[in-house]
Amino acid sequence: MNGEIQPVSVKVGEKVLLPEYGGTKIVLDDKDYYLFRDGDILGKYVD
């Protein structure tokens, strides 16, 4: 990585399958959020 923004494989609103453990926990306004790397995504749900 050289500081450039890298595109991700998902779009806002898509549902994805993530590993049970991992990610980085972020707390904002007393709500927990987890950040995962694009490569951690195990799959996408399709209709």
N, CA, C, O and CB atoms as a CASP TS submission, in Angstrom:
PFRMAT TS
TARGET T0000
AUTHOR 0000-0000-0000
METHOD Language model
MODEL 1
PARENT N/A
ATOM      1  N   MET     1       0.845  -1.169   0.000  1.00  0.00           N
ATOM      2  CA  MET     1       0.000   0.000   0.000  1.00  0.00           C
ATOM      3  C   MET     1       0.895   1.239   0.000  1.00  0.00           C
ATOM      4  O   MET     1       1.913   1.299   0.689  1.00  0.00           O
ATOM      5  CB  MET     1      -0.964  -0.006   1.219  1.00  0.00           C
ATOM      6  N   ASN     2       0.491   2.193  -0.772  1.00  0.00           N
ATOM      7  CA  ASN     2       1.288   3.409  -0.888  1.00  0.00           C
ATOM      8  C   ASN     2       0.481   4.659  -0.552  1.00  0.00           C
ATOM      9  O   ASN     2       0.810   5.747  -1.025  1.00  0.00           O
ATOM     10  CB  ASN     2       1.855   3.526  -2.288  1.00  0.00           C
ATOM     11  N   GLY     3      -0.561   4.525   0.249  1.00  0.00           N
ATOM     12  CA  GLY     3      -1.374   5.662   0.626  1.00  0.00           C
ATOM     13  C   GLY     3      -2.530   5.944  -0.310  1.00  0.00           C
ATOM     14  O   GLY     3      -3.308   6.867  -0.069  1.00  0.00           O
ATOM     15  N   GLU     4      -2.658   5.163  -1.379  1.00  0.00           N
ATOM     16  CA  GLU     4      -3.763   5.356  -2.314  1.00  0.00           C
ATOM     17  C   GLU     4      -5.011   4.635  -1.807  1.00  0.00           C
ATOM     18  O   GLU     4      -4.917   3.586  -1.171  1.00  0.00           O
ATOM     19  CB  GLU     4      -3.381   4.849  -3.723  1.00  0.00           C
ATOM     20  N   ILE     5      -6.170   5.206  -2.095  1.00  0.00           N
ATOM     21  CA  ILE     5      -7.433   4.566  -1.727  1.00  0.00           C
ATOM     22  C   ILE     5      -7.641   3.352  -2.620  1.00  0.00           C
ATOM     23  O   ILE     5      -7.519   3.439  -3.842  1.00  0.00           O
ATOM     24  CB  ILE     5      -8.630   5.561  -1.851  1.00  0.00           C
ATOM     25  N   GLN     6      -7.956   2.218  -1.998  1.00  0.00           N
ATOM     26  CA  GLN     6      -8.181   0.976  -2.722  1.00  0.00           C
ATOM     27  C   GLN     6      -9.682   0.697  -2.784  1.00  0.00           C
ATOM     28  O   GLN     6     -10.363   0.807  -1.764  1.00  0.00           O
ATOM     29  CB  GLN     6      -7.424  -0.203  -2.050  1.00  0.00           C
ATOM     30  N   PRO     7     -10.213   0.340  -3.949  1.00  0.00           N
ATOM     31  CA  PRO     7     -11.643   0.021  -4.032  1.00  0.00           C
ATOM     32  C   PRO     7     -11.954  -1.268  -3.264  1.00  0.00           C
ATOM     33  O   PRO     7     -11.106  -2.154  -3.151  1.00  0.00           O
ATOM     34  CB  PRO     7     -12.081  -0.119  -5.511  1.00  0.00           C
ATOM     35  N   VAL     8     -13.170  -1.360  -2.743  1.00  0.00           N
ATOM     36  CA  VAL     8     -13.590  -2.561  -2.020  1.00  0.00           C
ATOM     37  C   VAL     8     -14.584  -3.340  -2.869  1.00  0.00           C
ATOM     38  O   VAL     8     -15.139  -2.813  -3.833  1.00  0.00           O
ATOM     39  CB  VAL     8     -14.213  -2.196  -0.645  1.00  0.00           C
ATOM     40  N   SER     9     -14.803  -4.597  -2.501  1.00  0.00           N
ATOM     41  CA  SER     9     -15.634  -5.477  -3.325  1.00  0.00           C
ATOM     42  C   SER     9     -17.113  -5.435  -2.960  1.00  0.00           C
ATOM     43  O   SER     9     -17.914  -6.127  -3.588  1.00  0.00           O
ATOM     44  CB  SER     9     -15.140  -6.886  -3.212  1.00  0.00           C
ATOM     45  N   VAL    10     -17.494  -4.643  -1.965  1.00  0.00           N
ATOM     46  CA  VAL    10     -18.897  -4.564  -1.561  1.00  0.00           C
ATOM     47  C   VAL    10     -19.393  -3.127  -1.649  1.00  0.00           C
ATOM     48  O   VAL    10     -18.619  -2.171  -1.634  1.00  0.00           O
ATOM     49  CB  VAL    10     -19.083  -5.106  -0.133  1.00  0.00           C
ATOM     50  N   LYS    11     -20.721  -3.014  -1.742  1.00  0.00           N
ATOM     51  CA  LYS    11     -21.363  -1.703  -1.794  1.00  0.00           C
ATOM     52  C   LYS    11     -22.220  -1.517  -0.544  1.00  0.00           C
ATOM     53  O   LYS    11     -22.563  -2.487   0.131  1.00  0.00           O
ATOM     54  CB  LYS    11     -22.225  -1.552  -3.085  1.00  0.00           C
ATOM     55  N   VAL    12     -22.557  -0.289  -0.247  1.00  0.00           N
ATOM     56  CA  VAL    12     -23.414   0.025   0.896  1.00  0.00           C
ATOM     57  C   VAL    12     -24.728  -0.740   0.763  1.00  0.00           C
ATOM     58  O   VAL    12     -25.362  -0.719  -0.291  1.00  0.00           O
ATOM     59  CB  VAL    12     -23.676   1.559   0.994  1.00  0.00           C
ATOM     60  N   GLY    13     -25.130  -1.415   1.836  1.00  0.00           N
ATOM     61  CA  GLY    13     -26.390  -2.150   1.852  1.00  0.00           C
ATOM     62  C   GLY    13     -26.265  -3.624   1.521  1.00  0.00           C
ATOM     63  O   GLY    13     -27.195  -4.388   1.781  1.00  0.00           O
ATOM     64  N   GLU    14     -25.133  -4.050   0.950  1.00  0.00           N
ATOM     65  CA  GLU    14     -24.961  -5.473   0.651  1.00  0.00           C
ATOM     66  C   GLU    14     -24.726  -6.237   1.950  1.00  0.00           C
ATOM     67  O   GLU    14     -24.091  -5.730   2.875  1.00  0.00           O
ATOM     68  CB  GLU    14     -23.780  -5.698  -0.339  1.00  0.00           C
ATOM     69  N   LYS    15     -25.244  -7.458   2.007  1.00  0.00           N
ATOM     70  CA  LYS    15     -25.051  -8.316   3.170  1.00  0.00           C
ATOM     71  C   LYS    15     -23.908  -9.271   2.874  1.00  0.00           C
ATOM     72  O   LYS    15     -23.845  -9.876   1.803  1.00  0.00           O
ATOM     73  CB  LYS    15     -26.356  -9.094   3.526  1.00  0.00           C
ATOM     74  N   VAL    16     -23.002  -9.399   3.843  1.00  0.00           N
ATOM     75  CA  VAL    16     -21.828 -10.241   3.654  1.00  0.00           C
ATOM     76  C   VAL    16     -21.690 -11.226   4.807  1.00  0.00           C
ATOM     77  O   VAL    16     -22.259 -11.032   5.881  1.00  0.00           O
ATOM     78  CB  VAL    16     -20.561  -9.383   3.530  1.00  0.00           C
ATOM     79  N   LEU    17     -20.938 -12.267   4.568  1.00  0.00           N
ATOM     80  CA  LEU    17     -20.618 -13.266   5.580  1.00  0.00           C
ATOM     81  C   LEU    17     -19.205 -12.979   6.073  1.00  0.00           C
ATOM     82  O   LEU    17     -18.262 -12.904   5.285  1.00  0.00           O
ATOM     83  CB  LEU    17     -20.745 -14.729   5.013  1.00  0.00           C
ATOM     84  N   LEU    18     -19.072 -12.819   7.396  1.00  0.00           N
ATOM     85  CA  LEU    18     -17.784 -12.501   8.000  1.00  0.00           C
ATOM     86  C   LEU    18     -17.364 -13.607   8.953  1.00  0.00           C
ATOM     87  O   LEU    18     -18.212 -14.362   9.430  1.00  0.00           O
ATOM     88  CB  LEU    18     -17.845 -11.155   8.737  1.00  0.00           C
ATOM     89  N   PRO    19     -16.072 -13.719   9.239  1.00  0.00           N
ATOM     90  CA  PRO    19     -15.628 -14.716  10.207  1.00  0.00           C
ATOM     91  C   PRO    19     -16.169 -14.389  11.598  1.00  0.00           C
ATOM     92  O   PRO    19     -16.453 -13.232  11.909  1.00  0.00           O
ATOM     93  CB  PRO    19     -14.090 -14.795  10.234  1.00  0.00           C
ATOM     94  N   GLU    20     -16.306 -15.421  12.427  1.00  0.00           N
ATOM     95  CA  GLU    20     -16.859 -15.235  13.771  1.00  0.00           C
ATOM     96  C   GLU    20     -15.976 -14.324  14.624  1.00  0.00           C
ATOM     97  O   GLU    20     -16.482 -13.538  15.425  1.00  0.00           O
ATOM     98  CB  GLU    20     -17.031 -16.588  14.464  1.00  0.00           C
ATOM     99  N   TYR    21     -14.675 -14.429  14.455  1.00  0.00           N
ATOM    100  CA  TYR    21     -13.733 -13.625  15.235  1.00  0.00           C
ATOM    101  C   TYR    21     -12.913 -12.763  14.295  1.00  0.00           C
ATOM    102  O   TYR    21     -12.718 -13.107  13.129  1.00  0.00           O
ATOM    103  CB  TYR    21     -12.809 -14.524  16.098  1.00  0.00           C
ATOM    104  N   GLY    22     -12.439 -11.654  14.804  1.00  0.00           N
ATOM    105  CA  GLY    22     -11.586 -10.779  14.009  1.00  0.00           C
ATOM    106  C   GLY    22     -12.182  -9.401  13.881  1.00  0.00           C
ATOM    107  O   GLY    22     -13.148  -9.058  14.563  1.00  0.00           O
ATOM    108  N   GLY    23     -11.609  -8.628  13.018  1.00  0.00           N
ATOM    109  CA  GLY    23     -12.056  -7.262  12.833  1.00  0.00           C
ATOM    110  C   GLY    23     -11.498  -6.357  13.919  1.00  0.00           C
ATOM    111  O   GLY    23     -10.894  -6.822  14.885  1.00  0.00           O
ATOM    112  N   THR    24     -11.705  -5.085  13.749  1.00  0.00           N
ATOM    113  CA  THR    24     -11.267  -4.088  14.714  1.00  0.00           C
ATOM    114  C   THR    24     -12.500  -3.407  15.285  1.00  0.00           C
ATOM    115  O   THR    24     -13.312  -2.850  14.547  1.00  0.00           O
ATOM    116  CB  THR    24     -10.301  -3.051  14.064  1.00  0.00           C
ATOM    117  N   LYS    25     -12.634  -3.456  16.605  1.00  0.00           N
ATOM    118  CA  LYS    25     -13.807  -2.867  17.259  1.00  0.00           C
ATOM    119  C   LYS    25     -13.615  -1.360  17.395  1.00  0.00           C
ATOM    120  O   LYS    25     -12.576  -0.890  17.857  1.00  0.00           O
ATOM    121  CB  LYS    25     -14.050  -3.514  18.653  1.00  0.00           C
ATOM    122  N   ILE    26     -14.637  -0.616  16.984  1.00  0.00           N
ATOM    123  CA  ILE    26     -14.664   0.837  17.104  1.00  0.00           C
ATOM    124  C   ILE    26     -15.943   1.200  17.861  1.00  0.00           C
ATOM    125  O   ILE    26     -17.011   0.675  17.547  1.00  0.00           O
ATOM    126  CB  ILE    26     -14.605   1.544  15.687  1.00  0.00           C
ATOM    127  N   VAL    27     -15.850   2.082  18.844  1.00  0.00           N
ATOM    128  CA  VAL    27     -17.024   2.534  19.592  1.00  0.00           C
ATOM    129  C   VAL    27     -17.265   4.005  19.266  1.00  0.00           C
ATOM    130  O   VAL    27     -16.400   4.852  19.493  1.00  0.00           O
ATOM    131  CB  VAL    27     -16.835   2.323  21.135  1.00  0.00           C
ATOM    132  N   LEU    28     -18.455   4.298  18.730  1.00  0.00           N
ATOM    133  CA  LEU    28     -18.863   5.668  18.427  1.00  0.00           C
ATOM    134  C   LEU    28     -20.241   5.905  19.022  1.00  0.00           C
ATOM    135  O   LEU    28     -21.168   5.133  18.777  1.00  0.00           O
ATOM    136  CB  LEU    28     -18.868   5.933  16.889  1.00  0.00           C
ATOM    137  N   ASP    29     -20.377   6.960  19.797  1.00  0.00           N
ATOM    138  CA  ASP    29     -21.663   7.289  20.421  1.00  0.00           C
ATOM    139  C   ASP    29     -22.264   6.089  21.147  1.00  0.00           C
ATOM    140  O   ASP    29     -23.460   5.825  21.027  1.00  0.00           O
ATOM    141  CB  ASP    29     -22.643   7.799  19.370  1.00  0.00           C
ATOM    142  N   ASP    30     -21.444   5.370  21.892  1.00  0.00           N
ATOM    143  CA  ASP    30     -21.856   4.205  22.682  1.00  0.00           C
ATOM    144  C   ASP    30     -22.377   3.046  21.836  1.00  0.00           C
ATOM    145  O   ASP    30     -23.073   2.177  22.360  1.00  0.00           O
ATOM    146  CB  ASP    30     -22.916   4.612  23.663  1.00  0.00           C
ATOM    147  N   LYS    31     -22.060   3.012  20.555  1.00  0.00           N
ATOM    148  CA  LYS    31     -22.423   1.888  19.685  1.00  0.00           C
ATOM    149  C   LYS    31     -21.142   1.202  19.223  1.00  0.00           C
ATOM    150  O   LYS    31     -20.151   1.859  18.905  1.00  0.00           O
ATOM    151  CB  LYS    31     -23.276   2.367  18.457  1.00  0.00           C
ATOM    152  N   ASP    32     -21.179  -0.130  19.190  1.00  0.00           N
ATOM    153  CA  ASP    32     -20.024  -0.907  18.745  1.00  0.00           C
ATOM    154  C   ASP    32     -20.096  -1.152  17.245  1.00  0.00           C
ATOM    155  O   ASP    32     -21.136  -1.555  16.723  1.00  0.00           O
ATOM    156  CB  ASP    32     -19.946  -2.245  19.501  1.00  0.00           C
ATOM    157  N   TYR    33     -19.002  -0.911  16.564  1.00  0.00           N
ATOM    158  CA  TYR    33     -18.865  -1.187  15.136  1.00  0.00           C
ATOM    159  C   TYR    33     -17.603  -2.017  14.956  1.00  0.00           C
ATOM    160  O   TYR    33     -16.649  -1.886  15.723  1.00  0.00           O
ATOM    161  CB  TYR    33     -18.808   0.140  14.285  1.00  0.00           C
ATOM    162  N   TYR    34     -17.601  -2.871  13.938  1.00  0.00           N
ATOM    163  CA  TYR    34     -16.432  -3.688  13.653  1.00  0.00           C
ATOM    164  C   TYR    34     -15.976  -3.436  12.228  1.00  0.00           C
ATOM    165  O   TYR    34     -16.777  -3.482  11.294  1.00  0.00           O
ATOM    166  CB  TYR    34     -16.736  -5.185  13.874  1.00  0.00           C
ATOM    167  N   LEU    35     -14.699  -3.173  12.064  1.00  0.00           N
ATOM    168  CA  LEU    35     -14.108  -2.955  10.749  1.00  0.00           C
ATOM    169  C   LEU    35     -13.370  -4.214  10.331  1.00  0.00           C
ATOM    170  O   LEU    35     -12.580  -4.767  11.096  1.00  0.00           O
ATOM    171  CB  LEU    35     -13.152  -1.728  10.757  1.00  0.00           C
ATOM    172  N   PHE    36     -13.635  -4.665   9.106  1.00  0.00           N
ATOM    173  CA  PHE    36     -12.966  -5.838   8.555  1.00  0.00           C
ATOM    174  C   PHE    36     -12.265  -5.455   7.266  1.00  0.00           C
ATOM    175  O   PHE    36     -12.711  -4.559   6.549  1.00  0.00           O
ATOM    176  CB  PHE    36     -13.970  -6.989   8.310  1.00  0.00           C
ATOM    177  N   ARG    37     -11.192  -6.120   6.980  1.00  0.00           N
ATOM    178  CA  ARG    37     -10.503  -5.930   5.702  1.00  0.00           C
ATOM    179  C   ARG    37     -11.332  -6.588   4.607  1.00  0.00           C
ATOM    180  O   ARG    37     -12.061  -7.548   4.855  1.00  0.00           O
ATOM    181  CB  ARG    37      -9.053  -6.522   5.740  1.00  0.00           C
ATOM    182  N   ASP    38     -11.212  -6.065   3.406  1.00  0.00           N
ATOM    183  CA  ASP    38     -11.941  -6.612   2.262  1.00  0.00           C
ATOM    184  C   ASP    38     -11.647  -8.111   2.097  1.00  0.00           C
ATOM    185  O   ASP    38     -12.538  -8.887   1.753  1.00  0.00           O
ATOM    186  CB  ASP    38     -11.567  -5.846   0.971  1.00  0.00           C
ATOM    187  N   GLY    39     -10.417  -8.503   2.339  1.00  0.00           N
ATOM    188  CA  GLY    39     -10.018  -9.899   2.187  1.00  0.00           C
ATOM    189  C   GLY    39     -10.600 -10.832   3.239  1.00  0.00           C
ATOM    190  O   GLY    39     -10.558 -12.051   3.070  1.00  0.00           O
ATOM    191  N   ASP    40     -11.144 -10.279   4.325  1.00  0.00           N
ATOM    192  CA  ASP    40     -11.754 -11.096   5.382  1.00  0.00           C
ATOM    193  C   ASP    40     -13.165 -11.547   5.033  1.00  0.00           C
ATOM    194  O   ASP    40     -13.696 -12.456   5.672  1.00  0.00           O
ATOM    195  CB  ASP    40     -11.783 -10.323   6.683  1.00  0.00           C
ATOM    196  N   ILE    41     -13.781 -10.928   4.031  1.00  0.00           N
ATOM    197  CA  ILE    41     -15.155 -11.264   3.653  1.00  0.00           C
ATOM    198  C   ILE    41     -15.187 -12.681   3.088  1.00  0.00           C
ATOM    199  O   ILE    41     -14.473 -12.998   2.138  1.00  0.00           O
ATOM    200  CB  ILE    41     -15.716 -10.245   2.615  1.00  0.00           C
ATOM    201  N   LEU    42     -16.026 -13.528   3.686  1.00  0.00           N
ATOM    202  CA  LEU    42     -16.110 -14.929   3.265  1.00  0.00           C
ATOM    203  C   LEU    42     -17.068 -15.120   2.095  1.00  0.00           C
ATOM    204  O   LEU    42     -16.919 -16.065   1.320  1.00  0.00           O
ATOM    205  CB  LEU    42     -16.549 -15.799   4.431  1.00  0.00           C
ATOM    206  N   GLY    43     -18.043 -14.235   1.962  1.00  0.00           N
ATOM    207  CA  GLY    43     -19.001 -14.352   0.861  1.00  0.00           C
ATOM    208  C   GLY    43     -20.047 -13.260   0.946  1.00  0.00           C
ATOM    209  O   GLY    43     -20.115 -12.513   1.921  1.00  0.00           O
ATOM    210  N   LYS    44     -20.865 -13.182  -0.100  1.00  0.00           N
ATOM    211  CA  LYS    44     -21.964 -12.221  -0.156  1.00  0.00           C
ATOM    212  C   LYS    44     -23.271 -12.984  -0.254  1.00  0.00           C
ATOM    213  O   LYS    44     -23.339 -14.031  -0.898  1.00  0.00           O
ATOM    214  CB  LYS    44     -21.803 -11.242  -1.353  1.00  0.00           C
ATOM    215  N   TYR    45     -24.304 -12.461   0.382  1.00  0.00           N
ATOM    216  CA  TYR    45     -25.642 -13.024   0.242  1.00  0.00           C
ATOM    217  C   TYR    45     -26.239 -12.512  -1.068  1.00  0.00           C
ATOM    218  O   TYR    45     -26.107 -11.334  -1.401  1.00  0.00           O
ATOM    219  CB  TYR    45     -26.553 -12.648   1.466  1.00  0.00           C
ATOM    220  N   VAL    46     -26.891 -13.401  -1.803  1.00  0.00           N
ATOM    221  CA  VAL    46     -27.555 -12.997  -3.045  1.00  0.00           C
ATOM    222  C   VAL    46     -29.035 -13.342  -2.944  1.00  0.00           C
ATOM    223  O   VAL    46     -29.414 -14.304  -2.277  1.00  0.00           O
ATOM    224  CB  VAL    46     -26.906 -13.692  -4.287  1.00  0.00           C
ATOM    225  N   ASP    47     -29.865 -12.552  -3.610  1.00  0.00           N
ATOM    226  CA  ASP    47     -31.316 -12.791  -3.603  1.00  0.00           C
ATOM    227  C   ASP    47     -31.691 -13.850  -4.604  1.00  0.00           C
ATOM    228  O   ASP    47     -32.869 -14.183  -4.738  1.00  0.00           O
ATOM    229  CB  ASP    47     -32.080 -11.507  -3.901  1.00  0.00           C
TER
END
